[in-house]
Amino acid sequence: MTANKPITIGDVVVNPGKRESINLPVADLYISTSLRMPVKAICGRKAGPVLFVSAAIHGDELNGVEIIRRLLRLKALRSIRGTLLAIPIVNVHGFLDQSRYLPDRRDLNRSFPGSPRGSIAARLANLFIQQIVSKADFGIDLHTGAINRSNFPQIRANLDDPDTLDIAMAFGAPVVVNANIRDGSLRACAAERGMSMLIYEAGEALRFDETSIRAGLRGILNVMRHIGMLPASKKTKTRPVTSVIARSTQWVRASSSGIVSARARLGSTVVEGQRIAIICSPLGEAEEDILAPFDGIVIGRSNLPLAHEGDALFNLSTFEDVPKAGDVVETFASTHQDLTAAT
């Protein structure tokens, strides 16, 4: 087997067989305290792909931080081939402020590839591209829903690219969405470089969700085995998840303002015309049903009990075979609930 090559992150050279904790300089705070982006580089003795796993590009999305923490504690990484770059907190400013955004209110995930002489967001994006993305072959970026909004565990990726489709199905999330690439996003920048990259979406901002964390950790390990970074697992405690690809997704919006109740749960299967929520006035004098516009599965929802007219309430996905997709989602949910209950 060919020996691995050293990798340089910042001013640190990580040699084969070594693990290094690296702090990339980001910016100084008002009080002249240096702010740095933490990176763990694990360089295997044997050659293989370079994979980056990142979290908290939006500083209030915390599930990915915990996923990476658990990943780095695994003994399995002692036998890694290639190199793992783990970045648990990309948006360090937002993480400190418990905010999605940077201090200038810019969204880091709309600021790539950035510039070394631009805004705070542009400089941070440029640092990440130069020090991490440019040195990797594959990427997995971990996200959650926004504040007061939850996502069912899902992979979003460019499924028109065969290599990306391959690792998306290997991840083992119950739902895989062929998502459009947005200008300025990390995924758009990776696509321009020909890199296969996945977005894992699960849970809600500023909250830990055990099912989402366990599924995300398991998915990363599945991908690492699939691309040859880790040996095949000899045994598994859970049944493998067969992913289903969503044909399309659509947000169902509030048709009037009021108090929202009787909402469909995340991951539930709905049929066209089914009542998935009720909106009523505070005095209880007016009540309106929110109906599912088509057969599908709830892959995202607002958790707020209040809604203005036009607010997004449910993200529904439709599939070629909705009952089959529902079975996959139910199997996933029961498997991971069993695991969570056992801890």
C-alpha positions as CSV (number, residue, x, y, z in Angstrom):
1,M,0.0,0.0,0.0
2,T,1.3,3.5,-0.9
3,A,2.4,5.7,1.9
4,N,0.3,8.8,2.6
5,K,1.7,12.3,2.0
6,P,2.0,15.1,4.5
7,I,-0.6,17.8,4.5
8,T,0.0,21.5,5.4
9,I,-2.8,23.5,7.1
10,G,-1.9,27.0,7.9
11,D,1.8,26.9,9.0
12,V,1.5,23.3,10.4
13,V,2.8,20.3,8.5
14,V,0.9,17.1,9.5
15,N,2.9,14.0,8.7
16,P,1.6,10.5,8.0
17,G,0.5,8.8,11.2
18,K,0.0,12.0,13.1
19,R,-2.9,14.0,14.5
20,E,-2.6,17.8,14.9
21,S,-4.9,20.4,16.4
22,I,-4.5,23.6,14.4
23,N,-5.9,27.1,15.0
24,L,-6.3,29.1,11.9
25,P,-6.3,32.9,12.6
26,V,-9.6,34.5,11.8
27,A,-9.7,38.0,13.2
28,D,-9.2,39.9,16.4
29,L,-12.1,40.9,18.7
30,Y,-12.7,44.4,19.9
31,I,-10.7,43.6,23.0
32,S,-7.6,42.6,21.0
33,T,-8.2,38.9,21.7
34,S,-7.3,36.7,18.8
35,L,-10.1,34.6,17.2
36,R,-9.2,31.3,15.6
37,M,-10.9,28.6,13.7
38,P,-10.2,25.1,15.2
39,V,-9.1,22.3,12.9
40,K,-8.2,18.7,13.7
41,A,-6.1,17.1,10.9
42,I,-5.7,13.3,11.0
43,C,-3.2,12.1,8.5
44,G,-3.2,8.3,8.0
45,R,-0.1,6.3,7.4
46,K,-1.5,4.9,4.1
47,A,-2.6,6.9,1.1
48,G,-6.2,7.6,0.5
49,P,-8.7,10.5,-0.1
50,V,-8.7,13.8,1.7
51,L,-12.2,14.4,3.3
52,F,-13.3,17.5,5.1
53,V,-16.2,17.5,7.6
54,S,-17.4,20.9,8.7
55,A,-20.1,22.4,10.9
56,A,-21.4,25.7,12.2
57,I,-21.0,27.6,9.0
58,H,-24.2,29.0,10.5
59,G,-23.0,29.7,14.0
60,D,-26.3,28.7,15.7
61,E,-26.4,25.2,14.1
62,L,-25.0,23.0,16.8
63,N,-25.8,19.4,15.9
64,G,-22.8,19.2,13.6
65,V,-20.4,20.4,16.3
66,E,-21.4,17.5,18.5
67,I,-21.3,15.0,15.5
68,I,-17.7,16.0,14.9
69,R,-16.8,15.9,18.6
70,R,-18.0,12.3,18.7
71,L,-16.3,11.4,15.4
72,L,-12.9,12.5,16.7
73,R,-13.2,10.3,19.7
74,L,-13.7,7.1,17.7
75,K,-10.9,4.5,17.9
76,A,-11.7,3.5,14.3
77,L,-9.8,6.6,13.1
78,R,-6.6,5.0,14.2
79,S,-6.8,2.9,11.0
80,I,-7.6,5.7,8.7
81,R,-6.3,5.8,5.1
82,G,-5.9,9.2,3.6
83,T,-6.6,12.4,5.6
84,L,-9.5,13.7,7.6
85,L,-9.9,17.4,8.1
86,A,-12.5,18.1,10.9
87,I,-13.7,21.7,11.4
88,P,-16.4,21.7,14.1
89,I,-16.8,25.5,14.1
90,V,-16.3,27.4,10.9
91,N,-18.3,30.6,11.8
92,V,-16.5,31.3,15.1
93,H,-18.1,34.8,15.4
94,G,-21.6,33.4,15.0
95,F,-20.9,30.5,17.3
96,L,-19.8,32.9,20.1
97,D,-22.9,35.1,19.5
98,Q,-25.2,32.0,19.1
99,S,-26.2,33.6,15.8
100,R,-26.6,32.3,12.3
101,Y,-24.7,35.3,10.9
102,L,-21.5,37.1,11.2
103,P,-21.2,40.5,13.1
104,D,-21.9,42.4,9.8
105,R,-25.1,40.3,9.4
106,R,-23.8,38.5,6.3
107,D,-24.5,34.9,5.8
108,L,-21.2,33.0,5.5
109,N,-22.8,30.4,3.2
110,R,-23.6,33.1,0.6
111,S,-20.1,34.5,0.7
112,F,-17.9,31.9,-0.9
113,P,-15.3,31.9,-2.4
114,G,-14.6,35.1,-0.6
115,S,-11.7,37.5,-0.7
116,P,-8.7,38.1,1.5
117,R,-9.4,41.9,1.4
118,G,-13.2,41.8,1.6
119,S,-15.8,41.9,4.4
120,I,-15.5,39.7,7.5
121,A,-17.6,37.0,5.8
122,A,-15.5,37.2,2.6
123,R,-12.2,36.9,4.5
124,L,-13.5,33.9,6.5
125,A,-14.8,32.2,3.4
126,N,-11.5,32.8,1.6
127,L,-9.6,31.3,4.5
128,F,-11.8,28.2,4.5
129,I,-11.4,27.7,0.7
130,Q,-7.6,28.2,0.7
131,Q,-6.8,26.1,3.8
132,I,-9.4,23.4,3.7
133,V,-11.5,23.0,0.5
134,S,-8.5,23.4,-1.9
135,K,-6.8,20.4,-0.2
136,A,-9.7,18.0,-0.1
137,D,-11.2,15.5,-2.5
138,F,-14.6,15.2,-0.8
139,G,-16.6,17.3,1.6
140,I,-19.5,16.9,4.1
141,D,-21.0,20.0,5.6
142,L,-23.3,19.6,8.6
143,H,-26.4,21.9,9.1
144,T,-29.7,22.1,10.9
145,G,-32.9,24.0,10.4
146,A,-33.0,27.7,11.3
147,I,-34.3,28.9,14.7
148,N,-37.8,27.6,15.4
149,R,-37.6,25.3,12.4
150,S,-36.7,21.6,12.4
151,N,-35.5,19.4,9.5
152,F,-35.9,15.6,9.2
153,P,-32.5,14.0,8.6
154,Q,-31.7,14.4,4.9
155,I,-28.9,14.8,2.4
156,R,-29.0,17.6,-0.1
157,A,-26.6,17.3,-3.0
158,N,-26.2,17.6,-6.8
159,L,-27.5,14.2,-7.8
160,D,-26.9,14.9,-11.4
161,D,-23.2,14.3,-10.7
162,P,-22.7,10.5,-10.6
163,D,-19.9,10.6,-8.1
164,T,-21.9,12.8,-5.7
165,L,-25.0,10.6,-6.1
166,D,-22.8,7.6,-5.2
167,I,-21.6,9.0,-1.8
168,A,-25.1,10.6,-1.2
169,M,-26.6,7.1,-1.3
170,A,-23.7,5.7,0.7
171,F,-24.4,8.1,3.6
172,G,-27.6,6.4,4.5
173,A,-29.9,9.3,5.3
174,P,-33.6,8.3,4.9
175,V,-34.2,11.1,2.4
176,V,-31.9,12.5,-0.3
177,V,-32.9,15.7,-2.1
178,N,-31.5,16.8,-5.5
179,A,-31.0,20.4,-4.3
180,N,-30.3,23.4,-6.5
181,I,-26.9,25.0,-6.0
182,R,-27.1,28.5,-4.6
183,D,-24.7,31.2,-5.7
184,G,-22.1,32.0,-3.0
185,S,-22.6,28.8,-1.1
186,L,-19.8,26.4,-0.1
187,R,-21.4,23.7,-2.2
188,A,-21.4,25.9,-5.3
189,C,-17.7,26.7,-4.7
190,A,-17.0,22.9,-4.3
191,A,-18.9,22.1,-7.5
192,E,-16.8,24.6,-9.5
193,R,-13.8,22.7,-8.3
194,G,-15.2,19.4,-9.4
195,M,-15.5,18.2,-5.8
196,S,-18.2,15.8,-4.6
197,M,-19.9,17.4,-1.5
198,L,-22.9,16.6,0.6
199,I,-25.0,18.8,2.9
200,Y,-26.5,16.9,5.9
201,E,-29.5,18.7,7.3
202,A,-31.1,17.5,10.5
203,G,-32.6,19.1,13.7
204,E,-33.1,22.7,14.8
205,A,-30.8,25.6,15.5
206,L,-29.5,26.0,19.1
207,R,-30.7,22.5,20.0
208,F,-29.1,19.1,20.2
209,D,-31.2,16.3,18.7
210,E,-29.9,12.8,19.6
211,T,-31.4,11.0,16.6
212,S,-30.0,13.6,14.2
213,I,-26.5,13.4,15.8
214,R,-26.4,9.6,15.7
215,A,-27.6,9.5,12.1
216,G,-25.1,12.1,11.1
217,L,-22.2,10.3,12.7
218,R,-23.2,7.0,11.2
219,G,-23.5,8.6,7.8
220,I,-20.0,10.1,7.9
221,L,-18.5,6.7,8.8
222,N,-20.5,5.1,6.0
223,V,-19.0,7.6,3.5
224,M,-15.5,7.1,4.9
225,R,-15.9,3.3,4.4
226,H,-17.3,3.8,1.0
227,I,-14.4,5.9,-0.3
228,G,-11.8,3.6,1.2
229,M,-10.8,5.7,4.2
230,L,-11.9,3.1,6.7
231,P,-12.2,-0.7,6.5
232,A,-15.6,-2.2,6.1
233,S,-17.5,-2.6,9.4
234,K,-17.4,-6.2,10.7
235,K,-20.7,-5.7,12.6
236,T,-23.4,-3.1,13.0
237,K,-25.9,-2.5,15.8
238,T,-28.5,-1.1,13.4
239,R,-30.1,-2.1,10.1
240,P,-28.7,-0.3,7.1
241,V,-30.9,2.5,5.8
242,T,-32.0,2.5,2.2
243,S,-32.3,6.1,1.1
244,V,-35.1,7.3,-1.1
245,I,-34.7,10.3,-3.5
246,A,-37.2,13.1,-3.3
247,R,-38.7,14.1,-6.7
248,S,-39.4,17.6,-5.5
249,T,-40.0,19.7,-2.3
250,Q,-42.4,22.5,-1.6
251,W,-43.1,24.7,1.4
252,V,-46.8,24.9,2.5
253,R,-47.5,28.4,3.7
254,A,-50.0,29.9,6.1
255,S,-53.1,31.2,4.2
256,S,-54.0,33.5,7.1
257,S,-52.5,34.8,10.3
258,G,-53.2,33.2,13.7
259,I,-52.3,30.5,16.2
260,V,-51.1,27.2,14.7
261,S,-52.1,23.9,16.2
262,A,-52.7,20.2,15.4
263,R,-49.6,20.1,13.3
264,A,-48.3,17.0,11.4
265,R,-45.2,15.6,12.9
266,L,-41.8,15.7,11.3
267,G,-41.2,12.6,9.1
268,S,-44.9,11.8,8.8
269,T,-46.5,10.7,5.6
270,V,-49.4,12.8,4.4
271,V,-51.9,12.5,1.5
272,E,-53.4,15.2,-0.7
273,G,-56.2,17.0,1.0
274,Q,-55.2,15.8,4.5
275,R,-55.4,18.4,7.3
276,I,-51.8,19.0,8.5
277,A,-52.5,22.0,10.7
278,I,-55.2,24.4,12.0
279,I,-54.9,28.2,12.1
280,C,-57.3,30.0,14.4
281,S,-57.7,33.4,15.9
282,P,-56.8,34.1,19.5
283,L,-60.4,34.4,20.4
284,G,-61.3,31.1,18.8
285,E,-63.8,32.7,16.5
286,A,-62.2,31.8,13.2
287,E,-60.5,28.5,12.3
288,E,-58.9,27.4,9.0
289,D,-57.5,24.1,7.9
290,I,-54.1,23.8,6.3
291,L,-54.3,21.0,3.8
292,A,-51.5,18.9,2.1
293,P,-51.3,19.9,-1.6
294,F,-50.0,16.5,-2.6
295,D,-49.0,13.1,-1.2
296,G,-45.6,13.3,0.5
297,I,-43.5,13.3,3.6
298,V,-42.9,16.2,6.1
299,I,-39.1,16.8,5.9
300,G,-39.2,20.2,7.5
301,R,-41.6,22.3,9.7
302,S,-41.9,25.4,11.7
303,N,-42.1,24.9,15.5
304,L,-43.6,28.3,16.2
305,P,-47.3,28.3,17.4
306,L,-47.8,31.7,15.7
307,A,-47.9,32.4,12.0
308,H,-48.4,35.4,9.8
309,E,-50.1,35.0,6.4
310,G,-47.4,33.6,4.0
311,D,-45.2,32.1,6.7
312,A,-43.6,28.8,5.8
313,L,-45.2,26.0,7.9
314,F,-44.2,22.7,6.4
315,N,-41.7,21.5,3.9
316,L,-43.2,18.5,2.0
317,S,-41.3,16.2,-0.3
318,T,-42.9,14.0,-2.9
319,F,-41.5,10.7,-4.2
320,E,-42.0,8.3,-7.0
321,D,-43.5,5.8,-4.5
322,V,-44.7,7.7,-1.4
323,P,-45.8,4.6,0.6
324,K,-42.3,3.0,0.0
325,A,-40.6,6.2,1.1
326,G,-42.8,6.3,4.1
327,D,-41.7,2.8,5.1
328,V,-38.1,3.9,4.8
329,V,-38.7,6.9,7.0
330,E,-40.5,4.8,9.6
331,T,-37.8,2.2,9.7
332,F,-35.2,4.9,10.1
333,A,-37.1,6.6,12.9
334,S,-37.8,3.4,14.8
335,T,-34.2,2.2,14.5
336,H,-32.7,5.4,15.8
337,Q,-35.3,5.9,18.5
338,D,-34.4,2.4,19.8
339,L,-30.8,3.4,19.9
340,T,-31.5,6.7,21.7
341,A,-33.7,4.9,24.3
342,A,-30.9,2.5,25.0
343,T,-28.4,5.2,25.9
